[in-house]
Amino acid sequence: MTKEELLEKLGIDVKARINDTNFTWHEALYLKQLKEYAKPEKTHLDNIRRQAMALQDVRGFLGTPLFITSWLRSPAYNKLISGAPNSVHLTGLATDFVPGKMDIEEAKKRIQDSGIYPGRGEHNSTNWIHLDLSGPTWFMV
């Protein structure tokens, strides 16, 4: 079965929005460096839906579109990009993104200072923001 056939079997149209958010299945599943889609398991789908809702809240809070740089990863893709062996991206409960119309450092500061998101993590020097719903600390900013 091809990945496209699997997505169709799971009822996923990669162009469709997830849970009426601004985010699409394409953003959640596309593996840019491999130029193909991840093969989600059924358990990943609920995680992706939950993640999309959290991203929508962040988008509203920051008042700017978010550009997803990484969401669900296959183990092979995770290894290719030197991801952490136990990366939460492997479950669909993590995303990396950049704010569309806001300086990355300003976005990080707003998230850290907000107090509305659980556990804002440690500041780091990345040029993206990591949203991880797997534990008590949602962000690495």
Disulfide bonds with the S-S distance in Angstrom:
none
